[in-house]
Amino acid sequence: MSFSDLGLLADLQRAVAAQGYTRPTPIQAQGIPVVLEGRDVLAGAQTGTGKTAAFTLPMLQLLSQRKRPEGRNAKAPRALVLTPTRELAAQVGESVTTYGAHLPLKSAVIFGGVNINPQKDMLRRGVDILVATPGRLLDHAGQRTVDLSAVEILVLDEADRMLDMGFIHDIRKVLALLPKQRQNLLFSATYSNEIKRLADGLLRNPALIEVARRNTAAETVTQHVYRVKKEQKRDLLIHLIDEGQWFQVLVFTRTKHGANHLAEHLNRAGIEAAAIHGNKSQSARTKALAGFKSGELRVLVATDIAARGLDIDRLPHVVNFELPNVPEDYVHRIGRTGRAGEAGDAISLVCADEQKMLADIQRVLKKEIPTVPVPMFEPKVLAPAPKPAQSPRKPAQHAPRDARNGKPRHGKPQNNRNGAAPSGARSDHRRRRPAGKPKAASGNAR
Ligand code: AMP
């Protein structure tokens, strides 16, 4: 199956190819043809499945093939995508821009917490695709700065999260402003009764698409807690990575600042790392991700929001350097490791002031995460800060995505020096540092 088999315009195929995608994901293979037919869709799909392209590509195609309305609402949006958060709105907006690069369609992203006036200007100039969070959209509607009477396609993205966040009334108010005749696409990771009610009232004879669920991770992933003092976390992490010879480790921090600091520290300890978070430009994030996938970077340090929507999952190791404030984020984080039928490792470094967060997470998981003894470790002597000019390093030789290629990741867990439970190292994760590859700090975190 290729993108050309899905009936996409050459201009869209070109944009997709430029992203390096070779094959449609299951949600795209199933979703794109039915959206192109003009049908309503109810899709069960989580972030990471490629759902954004599954609705964005056919939406762009349909709009580019139809005539704009003339007269009063000639500048009014023809497609509306509602998302629960600003971050998701921004991400969807980026996707619309990326995939629509060769089409003469205009898009805008509007969300709260920022000045409303530039948004008004954009809307006045006219847009084809509007990506919005519900609250700010209603502000515009109240001020009559948006006209929703020309919407032909409505997408509710992450509808379950919108309901969780209490947006149901806002969504219903928005629905009341839309024309009756339109195409509706509803994406949700879960099917609660509330989602069913919303779908029943919204969708007409929808195509039902369900792609493999990924939130069974909580059952298949090996989870451990190390109880450790806050100031010892960095040294323990370095020890675990070094001793376990971990490669491709995704480490979560709570803050952008913390992510930067940790990546710097790891680099100084000779562990190639980069930080990704909301303050990094898209190109910096893309570069870091590419380095991580190629094996050039051993560690990616991420905040929850930056990691959301990034195609980084099925990794051997995920480390919660700090526990998330929201227990559901823990489930998302550990869902990045493991794969169907095979366990990955999720390790949490928990200090005294994170006890309550741990208790909340365990309540959501409905199980206790085993605490294992902290291995003995010596703080590592750090290399001096990197010099500004460094020769580019060669990519590592290993095949980082072996988990995706179906190679089993067997091997006995290692006992640490205390004879304690595994730290997560498994024999085939081991990789020798390629000959000539310096172990000194590098400047490639930035
Ligand atoms: P989403 O589920 O829409 O948040 O997408 C998750 C990630 O998958 C994003 O980083 C996309 O860039 C990426 N992606 C989407 N479609 C494909 C594809 N067909 N092949 C490879 N990566 C894709």
Residues whose N, C-alpha, C, O or C-beta is under 5 A from the ligand:
A	BS01	AMP	Y21 T22 R23 P24 T25 Q46 T47 G48 T49 G50 K51 T52 A53 G309 L310 D311
